[in-house]
Amino acid sequence: MLQAVPKLQHEIRDPIHNFVRVTADEVAAINSRPFQRLRHIHQLALTYLVYPSATHRRFEHSLGVMELAGRVFDIITDERNRHSGVQDIFPDRETLLAWRKTVRLAALFHDLGHLPFSHAAEEQLLPDGKHEWLTVEVLRSGEMRDVLKQMMPAPDPDQVAKIAIGPEKWGKWFGKATDFKEWDLLMTEIVTGDAFGVDRIDYLLRDSHHAGVAYGRFDHYRLIDTLRILRHPTLDRPMIGIEKGGIHAAEALQLARHFMFLQLYYHHVRLAYDIHLSEFMVQWLKTYPTDVEGHLRMTDNEVLSAINIAAADPAAPGHDPAHRIARRGHFRKVYERNALDQRLRADAVECVAKALRARFGDTAVRDRQIAPKQQNVEFPILLDDGSISTSRSESTIYAGFKAAAVGAVFVDPEKKKDAMKWLADNKKTILSQQMELGV
């Protein structure tokens, strides 16, 4: 009589990567309660109110990040791809297999700490405004330790957490940045790296696909195939770099991120909804449950239910922002940061917002300014003759790249017409500092 053979590898259909292939241990991790919660956390918060098909969740994004982490790990550790200058850093085959599991799990779990609607209210509701702190707390919980303990070999939860959040945040909350040795730094680069982190690669491709825009697409197949571990010529440490043949794919990744932030992530209507959503969550919750059990009980479903209830009850906490979300009564943009005004005043957005508040009242005006962190895009490039150069030396894109700042002022839709007329008549005076603001 034939007996069923246990399936060692499973496949999950995915619109970005075709298949996400997972082991039996990874299936157990995916089926865990903390990871299943991500089925109910929107990847792009309320962006679907602007781009209707952008309803995808952190769940499928995390699966995609794990798939890419495995691909990158396999490419950069392949014996055929090892540069002579870093041969001594690679562990033995058995240790490499253990590291592959750790890196893939770190990629899978990197978003466990996200609040409902992802980033919307993190700054207001979490210590230091960072979800990574909660990610580690979840990974250290008894529930997740039990999941990891059943695996063979069993990965260390702290090691998985370190690779998932990187040295800066680990050193800030849980230990020291120096806890990361040379190899640890390379492994966390796979997941969270500024230049080639698979978290970034997946969210650009996935968000672009679901939003129906082309800005986030680039040749990630060519990019990943040309990744290598190389010793940086001036920093004198191993880093994930690239063969020269992949530099254009790398540049396309950097530009894709730039365009996606300007066209999608910082779309002015999305920013307005982020403001209302953040205000609602703060007024409704007051404080966020930072214990693991309380966190796991909070998803987008609870927030959406509370929004619908509050929107219908003028006496409910958070009624105004809830009503604006539920009835599409979001604040409208009346002013946007631009280069001409910035030359007159570096604080043009703040100045316009202050003037509008003085004229129309605090409750009728909101402003949002974002100065993206300049990304560390310095990485080594393997030239055709075997020598190693750098991204800033070989690429005009990286040499002169400057992250774009965004700023906008919004007003109550009932006051938009008056606000725009008043601003058109008074902007020159406002920016020339001849108007007494606050009067």
C-alpha positions as CSV (number, residue, x, y, z in Angstrom):
1,M,0.0,0.0,0.0
2,L,1.4,3.4,-1.0
3,Q,1.9,5.9,1.8
4,A,1.7,9.7,1.4
5,V,5.1,11.4,1.4
6,P,5.2,14.5,3.6
7,K,5.6,17.6,1.4
8,L,8.8,19.4,2.2
9,Q,8.1,22.5,0.2
10,H,4.9,24.4,-0.4
11,E,4.0,27.0,-3.0
12,I,1.9,30.1,-2.5
13,R,0.6,32.0,-5.5
14,D,1.7,35.6,-5.7
15,P,1.0,38.3,-8.3
16,I,4.5,39.8,-8.0
17,H,6.8,36.7,-7.6
18,N,4.5,34.1,-9.2
19,F,5.3,31.6,-6.4
20,V,6.5,32.1,-2.8
21,R,8.0,28.8,-1.9
22,V,8.0,27.9,1.8
23,T,9.2,25.0,4.0
24,A,7.1,23.1,6.5
25,D,8.8,25.2,9.3
26,E,7.9,28.4,7.5
27,V,4.3,27.2,7.1
28,A,4.1,26.9,10.9
29,A,5.4,30.4,11.2
30,I,2.9,31.7,8.7
31,N,0.1,30.0,10.5
32,S,1.0,31.6,13.8
33,R,-1.5,34.0,15.3
34,P,0.9,37.0,15.2
35,F,1.6,36.5,11.5
36,Q,-2.0,35.8,10.6
37,R,-2.9,39.2,12.1
38,L,-1.2,40.8,9.2
39,R,-4.0,39.7,6.9
40,H,-6.0,42.5,8.6
41,I,-3.4,45.3,8.3
42,H,-3.5,47.3,5.1
43,Q,-0.2,47.9,3.5
44,L,-0.9,51.5,2.5
45,A,-3.4,52.6,5.1
46,L,-6.3,54.5,3.5
47,T,-4.6,54.9,0.1
48,Y,-7.4,52.7,-1.3
49,L,-9.7,55.8,-1.0
50,V,-7.5,57.4,-3.6
51,Y,-6.2,54.3,-5.6
52,P,-9.2,51.9,-5.2
53,S,-7.3,48.7,-5.9
54,A,-4.6,49.4,-3.3
55,T,-6.3,47.2,-0.8
56,H,-3.4,44.7,-0.3
57,R,-2.2,43.8,3.2
58,R,1.1,43.4,5.2
59,F,0.5,39.6,5.0
60,E,1.3,39.2,1.3
61,H,4.1,41.8,1.5
62,S,5.8,39.9,4.2
63,L,5.6,36.7,2.2
64,G,7.2,38.5,-0.7
65,V,10.0,39.9,1.4
66,M,10.8,36.4,2.7
67,E,10.8,35.0,-0.9
68,L,13.2,37.8,-2.0
69,A,15.4,37.3,1.1
70,G,15.9,33.7,0.2
71,R,16.8,34.6,-3.4
72,V,19.3,37.3,-2.4
73,F,20.9,35.0,0.2
74,D,21.4,32.2,-2.3
75,I,23.0,34.6,-4.9
76,I,25.4,36.3,-2.5
77,T,26.6,33.1,-0.8
78,D,26.9,31.0,-3.9
79,E,30.6,29.8,-4.1
80,R,30.7,30.9,-7.8
81,N,29.9,34.5,-6.7
82,R,32.4,34.9,-3.9
83,H,34.9,37.6,-4.5
84,S,38.5,36.8,-3.5
85,G,38.6,39.7,-1.1
86,V,35.9,38.3,1.2
87,Q,36.4,34.5,0.9
88,D,37.3,34.3,4.6
89,I,34.0,35.7,5.9
90,F,31.7,32.9,4.7
91,P,30.8,30.2,7.4
92,D,30.6,26.5,6.6
93,R,27.7,25.0,4.7
94,E,25.8,23.8,7.8
95,T,26.0,27.3,9.4
96,L,25.0,28.9,6.1
97,L,21.8,26.8,6.0
98,A,21.0,27.9,9.6
99,W,21.6,31.5,8.6
100,R,19.3,31.1,5.5
101,K,16.5,30.1,7.8
102,T,17.1,33.0,10.2
103,V,17.2,35.6,7.4
104,R,14.0,34.3,5.8
105,L,12.2,34.3,9.1
106,A,13.5,37.8,9.9
107,A,12.1,38.9,6.5
108,L,8.8,37.2,7.2
109,F,8.4,38.7,10.6
110,H,9.8,42.2,10.0
111,D,6.3,43.8,10.2
112,L,4.8,42.0,13.1
113,G,4.8,45.2,15.2
114,H,2.8,47.4,12.8
115,L,-0.2,49.2,14.3
116,P,-3.6,49.1,12.5
117,F,-3.3,50.9,9.1
118,S,0.5,50.5,9.3
119,H,2.3,53.8,9.8
120,A,-0.7,56.1,10.2
121,A,-0.5,56.8,13.9
122,E,2.8,55.3,15.0
123,E,4.4,58.6,15.8
124,Q,1.6,59.6,18.1
125,L,0.9,56.2,19.8
126,L,4.2,54.3,20.1
127,P,7.4,54.8,22.1
128,D,9.8,56.7,19.7
129,G,7.1,56.3,17.1
130,K,8.6,53.1,15.7
131,H,6.8,49.8,15.1
132,E,10.1,47.8,15.2
133,W,10.1,48.0,19.0
134,L,6.8,46.1,19.0
135,T,8.1,43.6,16.4
136,V,10.8,42.5,18.8
137,E,8.4,42.3,21.7
138,V,6.2,40.0,19.7
139,L,9.1,37.8,18.6
140,R,10.2,37.5,22.3
141,S,6.7,36.5,23.4
142,G,6.1,33.0,24.7
143,E,3.8,32.3,21.7
144,M,6.5,33.0,19.1
145,R,9.2,31.3,21.1
146,D,7.1,28.1,21.1
147,V,6.7,28.4,17.3
148,L,10.4,28.8,16.7
149,K,11.3,26.1,19.2
150,Q,9.5,23.5,17.1
151,M,11.8,24.1,14.2
152,M,14.8,22.0,13.3
153,P,17.2,23.6,13.9
154,A,15.5,26.1,16.2
155,P,16.5,29.7,15.5
156,D,17.2,32.1,18.3
157,P,14.3,34.6,18.6
158,D,16.7,37.4,19.4
159,Q,18.9,36.7,16.4
160,V,15.8,36.7,14.2
161,A,14.7,40.0,15.8
162,K,18.2,41.6,15.3
163,I,18.2,40.8,11.6
164,A,14.6,42.0,11.2
165,I,15.1,45.5,12.7
166,G,18.9,46.3,12.1
167,P,21.7,47.6,14.4
168,E,20.4,51.2,14.9
169,K,17.1,50.3,16.4
170,W,18.4,47.2,18.2
171,G,21.1,49.4,19.8
172,K,18.6,52.0,20.8
173,W,16.1,49.7,22.6
174,F,17.5,46.2,23.2
175,G,21.3,46.1,23.3
176,K,24.1,47.8,21.5
177,A,24.8,48.4,17.8
178,T,28.1,46.6,18.4
179,D,26.1,43.4,19.1
180,F,26.2,43.1,15.2
181,K,29.3,41.4,14.0
182,E,30.5,41.6,10.4
183,W,28.3,38.8,9.2
184,D,25.2,40.0,11.1
185,L,25.5,43.3,9.3
186,L,25.5,41.6,6.0
187,M,22.4,39.6,6.9
188,T,20.4,42.6,8.1
189,E,21.4,44.4,4.9
190,I,19.5,41.8,3.0
191,V,16.3,42.7,4.8
192,T,16.5,46.3,5.7
193,G,19.4,47.7,3.7
194,D,19.0,51.2,2.1
195,A,20.6,50.2,-1.2
196,F,19.2,46.7,-1.8
197,G,17.0,45.7,1.1
198,V,14.3,43.2,0.0
199,D,11.7,45.0,2.1
200,R,12.0,48.0,-0.2
201,I,12.2,45.9,-3.4
202,D,9.0,44.1,-2.6
203,Y,6.9,47.1,-1.4
204,L,7.9,49.1,-4.5
205,L,6.9,46.3,-6.9
206,R,3.8,45.3,-4.9
207,D,2.5,48.8,-4.2
208,S,3.0,49.8,-7.8
209,H,1.1,46.7,-9.0
210,H,-1.9,47.2,-6.7
211,A,-2.2,50.9,-7.1
212,G,-2.1,50.5,-10.9
213,V,0.9,52.8,-11.4
214,A,4.2,52.1,-13.3
215,Y,6.5,54.2,-11.1
216,G,7.7,51.4,-8.8
217,R,8.7,48.9,-11.5
218,F,12.3,48.1,-12.2
219,D,14.3,45.0,-13.3
220,H,14.6,43.3,-9.9
221,Y,15.6,40.0,-11.6
222,R,18.8,41.6,-13.1
223,L,19.4,43.5,-9.8
224,I,19.3,40.4,-7.6
225,D,21.3,38.2,-10.0
226,T,24.2,40.8,-9.9
227,L,24.4,41.3,-6.2
228,R,27.7,40.4,-4.5
229,I,29.4,40.6,-1.1
230,L,32.3,43.0,-1.7
231,R,34.8,44.8,0.5
232,H,34.2,48.5,0.2
233,P,37.4,50.2,-0.9
234,T,37.2,53.2,1.5
235,L,35.0,51.9,4.4
236,D,37.1,48.7,4.4
237,R,34.3,46.4,5.4
238,P,32.2,43.8,3.5
239,M,29.0,45.1,2.1
240,I,26.4,44.0,-0.3
241,G,27.4,45.5,-3.6
242,I,26.8,44.8,-7.2
243,E,28.5,43.9,-10.4
244,K,28.8,46.8,-12.8
245,G,26.4,45.1,-15.2
246,G,23.6,45.6,-12.6
247,I,24.2,49.2,-11.9
248,H,21.4,50.5,-14.1
249,A,18.9,48.2,-12.4
250,A,20.2,49.6,-9.1
251,E,19.7,53.1,-10.3
252,A,16.2,52.3,-11.5
253,L,15.4,51.0,-7.9
254,Q,16.5,54.3,-6.4
255,L,14.5,56.3,-8.9
256,A,11.5,54.1,-8.5
257,R,11.5,54.8,-4.8
258,H,11.8,58.5,-5.4
259,F,8.9,58.5,-7.9
260,M,6.7,56.3,-5.7
261,F,7.0,58.6,-2.8
262,L,6.1,61.7,-4.8
263,Q,3.3,60.1,-6.8
264,L,1.8,57.6,-4.4
265,Y,3.0,57.7,-0.8
266,Y,2.9,61.5,-0.6
267,H,-0.2,62.0,-2.8
268,H,-1.9,65.0,-1.2
269,V,-5.3,63.3,-0.7
270,R,-3.6,60.3,0.9
271,L,-1.7,62.8,3.2
272,A,-5.1,64.4,4.2
273,Y,-6.6,61.0,5.0
274,D,-3.5,60.1,7.0
275,I,-4.0,63.2,9.1
276,H,-7.7,62.4,9.8
277,L,-6.9,58.7,10.5
278,S,-4.1,59.6,12.9
279,E,-6.4,62.1,14.7
280,F,-9.2,59.6,15.0
281,M,-6.9,56.9,16.4
282,V,-5.5,59.2,19.0
283,Q,-8.9,60.5,20.1
284,W,-10.4,57.0,20.1
285,L,-7.6,55.0,21.7
286,K,-5.9,57.7,23.8
287,T,-3.0,55.2,24.3
288,Y,-2.1,52.1,22.3
289,P,-1.9,48.7,24.1
290,T,1.8,48.0,23.9
291,D,1.6,44.7,25.6
292,V,1.8,41.9,23.1
293,E,-1.7,40.5,23.7
294,G,-3.3,43.9,23.4
295,H,-1.4,44.6,20.3
296,L,-2.4,41.3,18.6
297,R,-6.1,42.1,19.2
298,M,-5.9,45.4,17.4
299,T,-6.3,45.3,13.6
300,D,-7.8,47.6,10.9
301,N,-11.1,45.8,11.4
302,E,-11.5,47.3,14.9
303,V,-10.5,50.7,13.7
304,L,-12.9,50.7,10.7
305,S,-15.8,49.5,13.0
306,A,-15.0,52.3,15.4
307,I,-14.8,54.9,12.6
308,N,-18.3,53.9,11.3
309,I,-19.8,54.1,14.8
310,A,-18.1,57.5,15.6
311,A,-19.0,58.9,12.2
312,A,-22.7,58.5,13.0
313,D,-22.5,59.9,16.6
314,P,-21.6,63.5,17.0
315,A,-20.9,62.9,20.7
316,A,-18.4,60.0,20.1
317,P,-14.7,60.6,20.6
318,G,-13.1,61.2,17.2
319,H,-16.4,62.0,15.5
320,D,-15.0,64.8,13.3
321,P,-12.1,62.9,11.7
322,A,-14.2,59.7,11.5
323,H,-17.0,61.6,9.7
324,R,-14.5,63.0,7.3
325,I,-13.1,59.5,6.5
326,A,-16.4,57.8,6.2
327,R,-18.1,60.5,4.2
328,R,-15.1,61.6,2.1
329,G,-15.2,65.0,3.7
330,H,-11.4,65.2,3.9
331,F,-9.6,68.5,4.1
332,R,-8.5,69.9,0.7
333,K,-5.1,71.1,-0.4
334,V,-4.8,74.8,-0.8
335,Y,-1.0,75.2,-0.8
336,E,1.9,72.9,-1.8
337,R,5.6,73.3,-1.2
338,N,7.4,74.7,-4.3
339,A,10.9,75.8,-5.2
340,L,10.0,79.4,-5.9
341,D,8.5,80.0,-2.5
342,Q,11.3,78.1,-0.7
343,R,13.8,80.5,-2.1
344,L,11.9,83.3,-0.4
345,R,11.4,81.5,2.9
346,A,12.7,78.1,3.9
347,D,9.7,77.7,6.2
348,A,7.1,78.7,3.5
349,V,4.7,75.8,4.3
350,E,4.7,76.6,8.0
351,C,4.3,80.3,7.3
352,V,1.3,79.8,5.0
353,A,-0.3,77.4,7.5
354,K,0.2,79.9,10.3
355,A,-1.4,82.7,8.3
356,L,-4.4,80.5,7.3
357,R,-4.9,79.5,10.9
358,A,-4.9,83.1,12.0
359,R,-7.5,83.9,9.3
360,F,-9.8,80.8,9.4
361,G,-9.1,79.2,12.8
362,D,-7.0,76.3,14.1
363,T,-9.7,73.7,13.5
364,A,-10.1,74.5,9.8
365,V,-6.4,74.1,8.9
366,R,-3.9,71.3,8.8
367,D,-0.4,71.1,7.4
368,R,2.0,68.2,6.7
369,Q,5.7,68.4,6.0
370,I,7.9,65.5,5.3
371,A,11.7,65.7,4.9
372,P,12.7,62.2,3.9
373,K,15.8,60.8,5.5
374,Q,18.7,60.9,3.1
375,Q,19.3,57.3,2.2
376,N,22.7,55.7,2.5
377,V,23.3,54.6,-1.0
378,E,27.0,54.1,-0.9
379,F,27.9,50.6,-1.9
380,P,30.8,48.8,-3.7
381,I,30.7,48.0,-7.4
382,L,32.7,45.2,-9.0
383,L,34.2,46.4,-12.2
384,D,34.9,44.2,-15.2
385,D,38.7,44.1,-14.5
386,G,38.1,42.7,-10.9
387,S,38.7,46.0,-9.1
388,I,36.2,47.5,-6.8
389,S,34.8,51.1,-7.1
390,T,31.8,52.8,-5.4
391,S,28.3,53.8,-6.4
392,R,29.1,57.5,-6.0
393,S,32.1,57.2,-8.2
394,E,30.5,55.2,-11.0
395,S,26.9,56.5,-11.1
396,T,25.7,60.1,-11.7
397,I,22.4,59.1,-10.2
398,Y,23.9,58.2,-6.8
399,A,26.5,60.9,-6.8
400,G,24.0,63.7,-7.0
401,F,20.9,62.1,-5.6
402,K,18.9,64.3,-3.2
403,A,15.7,63.1,-1.4
404,A,12.7,65.3,-2.1
405,A,10.9,67.1,0.6
406,V,7.2,67.4,0.6
407,G,4.8,69.9,2.2
408,A,1.2,70.9,1.9
409,V,-1.5,72.9,3.7
410,F,-5.1,71.7,3.9
411,V,-8.3,73.4,4.9
412,D,-11.9,72.3,5.7
413,P,-13.6,71.8,2.3
414,E,-16.3,74.3,3.3
415,K,-13.6,77.0,3.5
416,K,-11.5,76.0,0.5
417,K,-12.9,78.6,-1.9
418,D,-12.4,81.4,0.5
419,A,-9.0,80.2,1.6
420,M,-7.6,79.9,-1.9
421,K,-8.9,83.4,-2.8
422,W,-7.5,84.9,0.4
423,L,-4.2,83.1,-0.1
424,A,-3.9,84.3,-3.7
425,D,-4.4,87.9,-2.5
426,N,-2.0,87.6,0.4
427,K,0.7,85.0,-0.3
428,K,3.3,87.5,-1.4
429,T,2.8,89.5,1.8
430,I,2.9,86.4,3.9
431,L,6.1,85.2,2.5
432,S,7.8,88.6,2.6
433,Q,7.1,88.7,6.4
434,Q,5.2,92.0,6.2
435,M,2.1,90.4,7.7
436,E,1.7,90.1,11.4
437,L,0.8,86.4,11.8
438,G,-1.3,85.3,14.7
439,V,-3.4,88.5,14.8
